Structure formats: structure tokens, C-alpha cells
Amino acid sequence: MKITAVRLDRLRLDLDPPFAAAWDPVPRRHFDATIVRVETDEGLVGIGSGDTMAGFAGREHLFVGQDAFDISRHVRTIETINFHGGRCWPLEVALWDIVGQAAGLPVATLFGNALHRLPAYASCGELKSPQARAESALALREQGFRAMKIRIDRDGLDEGIACVAAAREAVGDDLEIMVDLNQAWRMAGDVEPALDLGSVRRSVQRLAELGVYWVEEPLPYHDQAGLSALRAETGMRIAGGEMLDSVPTVLGWLEHDVLDVYQMDVVLALGMSRARTLGEVAVLKHRSYTPHTWSNGIGLLANLHVVAGIGGGPYLEFPYDPPGWTPQRRDFMLAEPLGVTADGFVEVPQRPGIGAVLDADAIDRWRIT
């Protein structure tokens, strides 16, 4: 099956009211998405999304005319493009979508079919007051979520920990709580120093007393010694690695047992094939693979298929923090936004491929010309 075209649609959804992300001091007034379509000579069209595909324009010829099933070749080609430009992993998602459609199977089945659904954790994206965060925790529990993640600003540790304490008091032991310090995630222009190890250690110890399930990115990526020390000294699960885009780096982290929970995003960091391999290694070493999913519904689906295929978990990240961040905003390009079942699970779509169905009217409306 030959690839006949690779096409990109760039979309921009207006956000009113804007979304105030905890990791970005500038409220987000627009949400951008790039849709990748890979067309074939047999009429199948694969869909991918999740990153901007910066640097891809002009390189379509590297794929057109090639066999769509030659995934290994295409992955290596994408890696060479990434070396010079942005992250072009949504193209691999579209290729796996084609393979699944041709086989008549979900991609998760092709990747191992270990799980058919995973419990979701609501990944909350805004900074809120302790009272507001407690109220949101109660609402999430009522909606069926099994867990939630609270982000803490590195310049407001006490306030952030107060939010965790308020949420814990509100829901008791009925909801697992994770915490993200976002020390390895930097917006453009953020040159402020990271928290020192001593401050982080004290904060992690306080969070441990509140029964927090894991602490995510408590230190920058380069401080592997500090991450290992936190695990040893506090007994807390340490999560991270969502933007690690180097296979040798992740293998080194696994070899030196840096983390409890590995979170490499398949559309922002490593691609589906590489994440599948490294996620399996993590699981075989009795560590968790629970990928980051903050892109859009198509990126979320791509991560879901990988983690379900290999038997990762124990949770799946589900970006959700209403009213600022909802499935309707995140998945505006889809015919139906992805949701969570009444008992708190995200189910693997049983449509062949990745299961994404585009909303043609939404794409026409929000396309950037």
C-alpha cells in the first residue's frame, strides 16, 4: 500500500474565557492543533495530531511513494526530521492508523492487547484556591474519577500543598491524589532557577504525609542524582520523563532506576514505536509507564493505544479541569470528545486504527488560512 500524499491542516480554536494553565503565566486565548492526514493508493487515510509538525513542510517527498506499512523506516526518517526541526511524531500516529484500518483492528490490539480500558486520573491544569480545589475534587469523585493530579507552582509551595490538603480532607481516601511540580517543564522565556533539593525534599515529605500517590517532575531532568535521592530518602513514588525524546537517555534512566513512573508522551517525545519498546522495558522492570497526554484527543488516543497494548498504567492521564479545560475544548476537531465511563475508565475504541473520527465542519471553521 503506497503513500500518495501527506497533508497538514493547522487549526486554531478561540478560547472564551481563556484557560489559565498552571505552567504558563500567560492565559491561553487560543488552542492550536495540527491535523496530519496520510493518504494511500488504496483509499485508506490515516489521522494523527498532537504537535505542530514544525519543520516538516517540504519533506513530504520522504514518505510519498513509500509503503505505508514500512513503519520502522518511517520512524527512522521522522527521527532525522526531528533532529533538524520540531517533533513530527503525529505522522507516525497516522501511519499506525492506516495499519490498524488495513488489519481491521485497533492499534492497541496490534501492540499486544493487554488492556481494554484503564482507570483515568483527572489531570488538573489550573492553579486554584484550596477551597476551589477541594470542591473540584468532590466533583471529580462524583463523576467517577479514581484519581486526580494537582499542579503546584514552584513559587507557591505552601499554597499548593494547602490545596492538596484541602482536597484530601474533602475526599478522604476515596480518590488517589498525584502532585506535579513541573520542574522539568519550561515555557519559552522562563529562566528562573528551579527549586533546590532541600526545598523539594521538605515538600515531598509533607506531601507523603497527605498520602500523595506520586510526585511528578520534582526536579529538572539533569538532576538524576537528586531524583534518586528523593526516592531513597522519602519513599515517595517519583514520576517524570514526559518530554524525554532520546532513546539512549531513557534507557540510561531505566538502567540507573531513576524513576518509579515513566511518562514519555508518544506524540511529543518518542513516537508510538519507541514508547512501546521503552514502556515495555519499564513494565518488565516493575516500574510504571503512564504517559503524559496533554495535547488533544488524537494525541490522547495515540497514548491510550500504546499503554493499553503493553499493559501500562496503573492510570491514564485525562486532561480535565472544568470550566477552563474540558473535553469539548481539547477535542474540538473530533466528531465526539473522549470521555470517561461512569466508573472512571477510559475505554480503548474498538474502531480499526486509533479510533479518531474528525469533525469536518469544525476543521473548516477553525482552519488557519
N, C-alpha and C positions, 0 to 999 in steps of 0.2 A: 504494500500500500504506500504510494508515493505522496509526499507533501507537495501540495500545489501552491500554497500561499500561507503567509503568516501576517496577520493583520492586528493592529492595535487600535482600541478605542479609548480615548482619555476622557474621563468624566469628572465633573465637579458638582457636588451636592451642596446647596446653600443651607447652613445651619442657623435656625432661628427658633429659640435662643441659641447662642454659641455654647460649645462644650468646653469647659474649663478643665483640661487634663492636668492631673497632679504633677506630671513630669514636664510640663511646658508652661512657663509663666504667661504666655500669650494665649488668650482664649481662642479656640479653633472656630472660625466662622465659616469654613468650608471643609468638606471632606472629599479628598481626591481619590480616584481609583482608575487603574488602567486594566482594561479587559484584553486578554490575548485570545485570538482565535487562530487555530491551526486547521487549515482545510486540506482535504485529501482527495485523490482522484477517484475514490470510491464513495464520495459523498458524506463521509463522516467529518464532523467538525468538533475539535476539542477546545475546551474552555479553561482558561487559567486566569488568576489575578492574585493580588496581594502585595505587589511592589510596583514601582513606577516604570520599570523596564528602561531606566535611564541608560543611555549608551548603546541601546540595541539598534536604533534606526540605521539603516544601511547595511545591516548584517543578515538580512533575511535570506540572502543567497546561500548562506552556510547551511541552511536547512531545506530550502525548496529543492525538490528533485530527489531528496533522500528518502529512505524507507522510514516511515513513521515509527516502526517497531524497533528501530536500532537505538534503544534508549541509552545504552552505555556510551555510544558515540556522541549522542546529543548532549548527555551530561558533561562529557569532557569538553565539548565545544562551548557549552554555556560557561564552564569554568574559565575558559580562555577569554570569553567576553567580559566576565565579571572582573578579571584581572585588570582590564583597561577601563571599565565603566562601572555601572551600577550592578545591582543584583537582578538577574534575569531568570530566576527560578520559576516564576509563573508560567514560562514556556514549557518547562518540564511537566508542570501540572496538566497543561493542555495535552501534552503527548500521552501521559498516562490516562487521561480521559478518553482519548482515542482508543488506546489498547483495551480499556475496560469495555467500551462500547462494542468493539470488534469481537471481544470474547463473550459479550452478553453478561458481564459480571461486574459488581462493584470493585473498585481498586483495592479496598480492604481485603476482599477475598483473594485477590492475586498476591497480596502481601502476606498472607498467612491465615487470615480469618480467625484470629484468636478471640476477638470480642465482637459482639454485635451492637453494644452500646456501652457508654461509660457515664458514671455519675459526674455531673457538672459542678464546677465551682464558679460562682459569680465573681468575675474579676472587676472590681470597682475601680473606676478611673479618676474620680474627683476627690479633692480634699473637702471634707465636711466637718461640721462641729461634732463633738461626742454625742449630743442628743440626736442630731440628724443621722449619724451613722448607726446608732442603736435602733432607730426607727427603721432604717433601711434593712438592718439585719433581721428584724422581726418580719418585715415584708418578704424578704427572700425566703425565710423559713416557711412562711405561709404559701409561697409559690412552689415549694417542693425542693428547693436547692438543698444540697447536703453540706455545702461548704461555701465560704466567701473569702476573698482576698482584699485586704485593706492596704492602700499605699500610704506611706509616711514620708513627709518632706524632711530631707536631711537637716533643714534649718528649723524644724519644729518637732523635735523628737518627743518632748513631753506632751504636746498637744496630740500627736499621732498615737502615742501609747495610751493616752486618755480615751481616744476613740476606740481602740482595741478593748480596753477595759469596759467601756460602756456597752459595746456590742456583746462582750462575753457575759456581762451581767444581765443583758436583755434576753439572750437566747440560752443561757446556761450551757449544757453540754450537747444541745441538740444540733449544733452547727459547728463544723470544723472551721477554724479561722487561720488563714495564712496572712503573712505580712510581707510587703515588698518595700525595701528601702531605696530601690532604683539607683544604687551607687555605680552601676556599670552602664547606665543608660544616660547619654548626654545629648541634649538638643544643641543645634548649631549655635555657637557663641557662648556656651556655658563653660567657663574656665575656672569656676570656683573650686577650691580644694575639696576633696572627699573627706568624709568623717574619718577620724583617726581610729585605730584599732581599739584603743581603750574605751572610747565613747561607744563604739559599736558593741563591744563585749558587754558593757553595762546594760545597754539597751536590749540586747539579745537575752540576757539573763532575766530582765524584767518581763520580756515577752514570754519566756519559758514559764514563768510563774502564772501567766494568764492562759496557759495551755495551748499556745500557738503551735500549729502543725508544722509549718516551716517558715524560715525567714529567707527571703529571696534577695539576691544581689546585695548583701550587706556590705560588701567591699568591692572596689574596682577589680576588673578581670586580672590585672597584672599581679595582684596580691594573693597568689596561690597559697603562700605560707600562712597568711592571715586567715584565709578561708579554712584551711586545715586546722589551724589553731582554734578557731571558733567552734568547730565541730567537736574537737577533743575536749575543750575547756567547758563548754556549756551543755553538751549533749543534745543540742538542737539540730534538727534537720536543716541543712543549708541547700538552697536551690539557686540555680543560675545557668548562664550559658546561652540565653535566648538568641544572642547575636553572634555567637562564635561561628565564624564562617570558614574555618580552616580544619580540615580533617586531621592533620597531624596534631594540631593543638588539642582538639577534643580527645584524641587517642591518648595524648600525654596526660590530660586531666583524669581520664579513666584509669590509666596506669598508676598514677600517683594518688588516686582516690580522693580527689579534691572536693567533690560534691556528693550529696545524697540524692538530689533530684536534678536531672539534666533536662534542659528546656529548649534545645535548638529548634527554631522555627523553620519549617520546610520551605516557606516562600521568602523569608527574609534572611536566612542564614546559609542553609546547607543543601536545599533541594530534597525531594522525596526519597530518591535512591540512597543518597549518602546518610540522610537522617534515619532511614530504615536500618541501615547497617549499624550505625553507631548507637541507635536506640536499642537494637537487639543486644549489642555488647553490654550496654548499661544494665539491661534486664538480666542478662546472664551473670553479671557481677553482683546481682541482688541490689541494684540501685534502680531508681525510678526514671522513666522517660515520660515527661509530661510537658509537651511543647507549648511554647508561647503561641498565642493565636490572634494577637491584636493587629489585624489587617482589615479584612472584610469577610463576608460569608463564604466566598470562594476559597480564600486562604484558610479559613476555619475548617472547611470541608477537607481540604488537602491534608491538614494536620490530623484531622479526625481519622481519615483513612489509614494513615501511617501508624498512628498509635494504636488503633483498633486492630490493624493487621498483625502487629508484632506482640500485642498483649501488654502495652504500656499502661500508664496510669500512675497512681490509682484514681486520679481525677482527670477531667478535661477542662482546660480553661475556657470559660464562656464570657466574653466581654459584655458586661451588663451593669449599668448604673443609672437607672432612670431617675429623673426625666432627661438628664443630659445625654446619656448614651443608651440607646435602645436597639433591638434587632432591626427595627424599621429604618433607622439611620445607617447602621452598619451594613445592612444587606439591601440597600436601596436598588441595586442593579438586578436583584433576583425576583423571580415571579412570586416567591413566598420567602419571608425571612426564616432563618433557622430558629428553632425553639427548643425548649426543654419540656420533657414529659411531666405529668402531674406528680410523679415520684422522683423527679430530679435528675433524669438521664438525658443525654444526647444520643440519639439513635443513628446508626450508620444508614444512610439512604440505600435502598435496595435497587435503585435505578442503575443500569450499567454505567461504568465510568465513575466520576466523582459525584454525580447526582445533582449538578448545578443546572438550573433552568433560568435563563435570562429573561428579564422583563424588557421586551423590545421598546415599549413606549417610554420607560424610564431612561433607557440608554439614549434614545433620540432626544428626550427632554434635557438631559444633563450632559450631553456630549459637548466637549470643548472644541470649538471650530477654529 
